[in-house]
């Protein structure tokens, strides 16, 4: 059995120029084919989109397979394929316990939120906020928070796209970021939620296939599971300890993932896309199985990276390196396409959510409520394009660079949890929740989250102080202000 160093040198030997050319040619072919299919789906979806319900919630009549696939694909982002491995590569396997919070989050969504949340079908989460809290201004506030938080999250995914473009095409990372963004905007703006749902179905298939093909080959390359664990202990003895991250940070990170998954607008709006509660429950069960399986396989791949590449400049490069130097060209191309699918399936969903916030909840609600159907379609697409290019521009001028992808994702989940969990949960389970309480909860939660991120202890994820501030403000301010009108609560509390 060879040493870890010998295995690392064997991988390096694959970087021979002739081999490299063959690898790149095969992977470029796979990517071009993949992008052609994605564009075709966007074009077909455009032809099938005739109403705003089609554009924003896919007509509200999806079955459980499509509905569950789009939830799973949206959740499985670059944070999973690059970020999770990046954190485990840097801090060890202790981060992996967080996967246990995900099934609980989606069970909560199906069992506790969905039955009442879906009684009135809306096009956006801010539309629910506006109806339940009887205020267009509170609706617009929710939309602004979504826009700010989405920029943060999209940046992480775009950075991942740039890394993949560099790996596959050998172009500078910034060109890759712009290129992937243009592709995403093209099919998302064209086909709306229908395009997103069908591409998500494809992308989930690619993700699962990629990781299922990669894991056994990577373990075989290491000489088996026992050899892999032995090598990890030799290369980095701290991998299987709790020393990499403080326990308080691990616990609060798990809280961020759980509450953030429940209250993410991109996931909540998926509940509106499915036809009934039976469909929602089945779809979420599919999502739980797919998300958990992919995460567990990714955890194993992180160990391979620890052994083969002990000195990477950033852990986010670990998965692309495995795809490039360990796998056969065709399988490596599928794996890189899987990482790209993870990034794209999340960003297109975020573009839908943020674009609808800008178009539906701000422009068409506050600025031009009398806009005609044709004008609405134009504004809808402009909203998506604007939201898509802002994160790229910020990255190009140096804002948001340099942090591990998973930590950028964690900030987004903290912002979602601290701003929307309490207003959504109280909105359907506490009649006394008022518009003033909701506004205070959202503003206070987001403000405290940002303040803690900038000045608070690094041993506690910002979600905890943000969530506590949001809950406290909701209850105190709601009890100090007049109760909501019956018209606002009746749809959600009448059996």
N, C-alpha and C positions, 0 to 999 in steps of 0.2 A: 504493500500500500504506500503510495507516495505521500510526501509531506504536503501541507497546505501551500508552502512556497513553490513546490514543484508544480502543483496544479495551477497556481497563479501564472507561472512561466509558460505552462502549456497553453493557457488561454492567450497569453501575450503572443505566442507564436502564430496565432490565427491572423495577426495583423499584417502578415505578408501582403504585399501590394496586389498580387494576382488574386489571392483569396478575397482580399478586401473588395476588389472590383466585382468579383462574382457575387459576393454578399450584397453589395449595394445595388447591383442590377436586379437581382431577384426581389429585394425589398422595395425598390422603386416601382417595379411592376405591380406588386401587391397593393401598394399605396395608390397608384393611379387607378387600378381597377376598383378599389374600395371607394375612392372619391367619386368616380363615375356613377357608381350605384347610389351613393348619397345624393348626388345632384339629380339623378333620375327620380328618386323618391320625392325630392322637393318639387320637381316639376309636375309630377302626377298629383301631389297634394294640392298644388295651386289650382289645378283643374277641378278638384273636388271641393274646394273651399268657396262657399257662396254666401255665408252669413258670418257675423262676428262670433256667434257660438262655435261655428266650425273653426274659425281662426284661433280663438283663445282657449277653448276647452274641447276641441275635436268633436263638437256636436253633442257632448254629454252622454254618449251612448256606447262607450267602449265596453268590450268584454273583459273577463278577468285576466286572460293571457296578455293582451296588449296593455291593460291597465297595470298589472303587476310588473310587467317587463319595464314599462316606462318609469315606475317608481324605483325599481332596482337599479336601472341604468343611470337614472339621475343621481341616486345616492352614490353609486360606485364611480367616483371621479378620479382625477389625477391624484387626489389626496390618498386614494387607496393604492394605486399601482406605483406611484412615485413617492408620495408623501409618507405613507405608512412604512414602506421599506426604508425610506430615508431616516425616519425617527428611530426605527428598530436598529438600523445600521449604526446610528450614532449613540443611542441610549440603551439599547438592549430590548429583550423580549417583554419586559414589564409593561410596555405600552400596549401589548396585545390583549390584555384583559378587557380593554375598552370595547372590544367586539361583543362582549356579553351584554352591553347596554343597548345594542341595536335591536335585537328581537323584542326586548321590552318596550322600546320606543314605538315600534310599529304595531305591536299588540295594543298599546295604549291608544294609538291613533284609530285603530279599527274598532276597539271596544268602547272607548270612552268619548272620543271626539266625533267620529263620523256619524253616528246615529242622529245627533241633533244638528251638527254642523251642516249636513247636506240637505236638511229639510227645505231650505230655500237655495236653489241653484244660482250661483253668481258666476261672473266671469273672472273675478280676481279676489284675492284675499282682502285688499283695501275696500272692495265693494261690500264684503261681509261686514267689515269694521264700520263702514259708513251706515249700513242698514241697521245693524244691532245697536250702534251708539248714536244713531239719529243725527248725524252731522257730516256734511261734506268736507268740513275743515279737518275733522279727525281722520276722515278717509284720506285726504291729501297728505296729512302728516304721516300716516302709515306708508303711503306711496313714496314719500321722500326718504324715509328710513330704508325702505327696500332698495331704492336707487343707490344710496350711499353704501349699504352693506354689500350689494351685488357687485359694485365696482371692486371692492376688496376681494371677493371670492373669485370673480372672473380673472383678476390679475394672476392668481395662483394657477389657474388652469391654462392661461395663455403662456405663462412661463414654461409650463410643462410642454405645451405645443412647440415652443421654441427649442427646447432641449431635444425633442424627438426629431424635429426638422434638421437640426445639426447632426444628429446621429445617422439619419437615413440619407439625407441629401448633401451633407457636408457644407451647408450654407450657414452664415452667421445667425446666432440665436435671434437677433432682432428681426431679421428678414423672415425667419420661421414664424415668429409671433404674429407678424402682420399677415403672412400668407394664410395661416390657419384661421385667423379672425375673418378674413375675407371669405373663405370657404364656408365658415359657420354662418356668417351673415347672409350669404347668398341663399342657402336652402331654408334657413329659419325665416327670413323675411318673406320669401316666396310662399311657402306653404303653411306657416304658422304652426299651431299645435298638432295638426294632422301630420305635417312633415316631421315634427319632433317625435311624435309617438311611433311612427313607422321606422324612423331611423334609430330610435332607442331600441326597438325590438331587434333590429339588425345588430346594433352595437352591443347589446347584452349577449347575443349569440357569439359575436366575435370575442368579447371579453372572456366569457366562460371557456370557449374553445382555446383561446390563447393560453390561459393559465393552466388548463388541464393538459395541454400538450407540453407546456414548458416544464412543469414541476417534475414529472417522472424523468425527463431527459436531464434536467439539472441535477437531480439526486443520483441518477446513474453516472453522470460525469464525476460526481464526488466519490463514487464507490459504494453507494448505499446509504441508508438512513443512519446506521450506527457510525459509519465513518464520518458522515457529515457532522454529527454531534461531537464526535471526538475532535475533529479539526476545529470546530467553533471554540471548544474549551481551550485548545492550544493557542489559537490566534487571539481570542478575546475572552478571557475567563469571566468577565463581568456580564457577558451577554445574558446569562440565565439568573442574574441576581436582581434585586430591587434597588441597586445603587445608581442606576442611570438617571432616574428622575425622582424627585421627592414624592413620598406617598401622598401628601396633600395635593400636589399637582396632578398626580395620576387620578385621584378620586374626582377632582373637579373637572379634569379633562373628560372623564367618563360622563359626568353630569352635563357637560357642554354638548357632547355628542348626542346624548339621550334627549335632552330638552330641545336642542337645536334641530334634530331630525323631526321631532313632533311638530314643531312650530315653523318649519321652513315653508315659506310661501310656495316654493316650487313643488313641494310634496302635498301641501294642503289643497292646492288647486287641482291636483290629480284626483282628489276625491270627487270633484265636480265632473270629471271626465267619464266616470263609470256609471252605468245605468241604474244600479240599485245597491242596497246594502249587502245582499248576498254576493254580488259581483265584487264589491269592495273587499269583503272578508277573504274571498278566495284570491283576489289579486294581491292583497297584502301578505297572505301566507306564501304565495310564490315569491314575492319580493324578499321576505325574511329568509327563505331557503337559499335563494340565489346570493344575497348579500353575505350571509354567514359563510357559505361555501367558498366564495371568492376570497373573502378576508382570511380564512384559515389557510388556504393555499398560498396566498401572498405572504403570510407569516413565515411559512417554510422557506419560501424563496429568499426572504431576508437573510436567512442563515447562510445560504449559498454565497450571497454577496459579501457577508462578513469574512468568509474564508478566502474567496478569490480576489477581492479588491480591498485589502485592509487600509489603503491610503488614498481613497478618493477625496477630491477637494470638497465635495458635498455628497451626502447620502442620497440625494435625489437622482444622482446619476447611476445608482446601483442597478435598477431594472433595465435601462437601456444597454448597460454594459453586458448584462447576462444575455440579452437578446442578440447582441452583436458578436460576442466572443465565445459563447458556450453552445448556442443552438445552431442547427443546420440553417442555411440561408432562408429556406421557405418557412420553417417554423419560427425563426427569428423575426421574419417579416410579419407573420401573423401576430406574434407577441407585441411587436411595436405597433401594429394596427390596433391591437387590443388596448394598449395604453392610450393611443389616440382616440379610440372609441370612448374610453372612460372620460377623457377630457371633453370631447365634443358632446357626449350625451348629457353632461352636466351643464356646460356653457349654453347649449341651445335652450335648455329648460330655464336657465337663469335669464337668458335674453327674452324669452316669452314673458316671464314674470316681471322683469324690469321694464321691458317695452310696454306692457299693458299698464304698468303703474304710471309711466310717463304719458302714454296716450289716453287711456281710459280714465284713470283716477285723478289726473291733474289737468291735462289739456281739455278733454271733452267734458269733464265735470265742472271745472272752475272757469275755464277761459272761453270755450265755445260749445255750450251744451246743444245748440241748434245745428251743429254740423251735420250735413247730409251723409247718406250711406257711402257715396263715392269718396267724399272727403275723409270719412272715418277710416276707410281702407288705406288711403294714402298716409294719413297721420299714424296709423298703426304701424306701418312698415318703416316710416321715418323714425318712430320711437325706438324700434329695435336697432336700427343702424346707428343712431346716436349713442345708445347705451353700449353697443358693442365696441365702438371706437374710442370712447373715453378711457377705459382701462389701458388700452394699447398706448395711447398718447402719454398717459402718466408713467408707464413703464419706460417708454422711449426717452423721457426726460429724467429718469432715474428715481421716480417715486415708487416704492413698493418692491425694489430689487433686494436680493441678498438674503432673505429669510427662507428657511425650509418651507416647502410647499404646505406640509401638513399643519404648520403653525399658523399660516395664513388662513387655511381652512378652519382651524379652531377659532380664530377671531370671528369669522363669519358666523359660525354656529353659536358663539357666545352672544353676538349681536341679535341673532334671530330669537334665541331663547329669552334674552332679557327684554326684548321689545314686544314679542307677539305671543309667547306662551300664556302669560297671565290674561291679556285681553281676550284671547280666543277661548281659553278654558272658562274664565268667569263669564264671558258673554253667553255661554250656553248652559252654565251650571249655577249661576248666581243672578237672580233677577235684579238685585239691588245695584249691580254694576252700572255706573253712569258714564256719560261721554267725557266728563271732566276727569273721572278716575282713569278711564282708558288712556286719555291724552297724557296724564301725569305718569302713568305706568310706562308708556312707550318712551316718552322723553327722558324720564328719570333713569330707566333701565339702560338706554343707549348711552346716556351721558356718564353714568357711573362706570359702565363697561370700558369706555374710552379712557376715562380718568385712571381707572385701575391698570389698564394696559400700559399707560404712559408712566405712572408713578407708583403703582402698587407693588406688592410682593410678587416676585416671579414664582414663588412656591405655590401660589393659588391662581387658578385660571380665572380670568375676569368674569366668567359666567356667574360665579357664586355671588359676588357683591352686586352685579347687575340684576340678577334674578331676584335677590332679596329686596333690593330697592324698588323694583317694579311691583312686586307683590305688596309691599308695605304701602306704597303710594296708591295703588288701586283700592285697597280696603279703606284707608284713611280718607282719601279724597272723595270716594263714592259715598261714604257715610256722612260726609260734611256737605254734600250737594243734594239738590232735589232728586227724587227717584225717577227712573226713566219712564217714559210714557208706555202704556200698555201696547200700543201699536209696534213698539220696538222689540218688546220681549215675547209677545204672543206667538210668533211663528216657531220659536225655539223651546217654549215651555208648555204649550198646550198639547196634550196627548191625543 
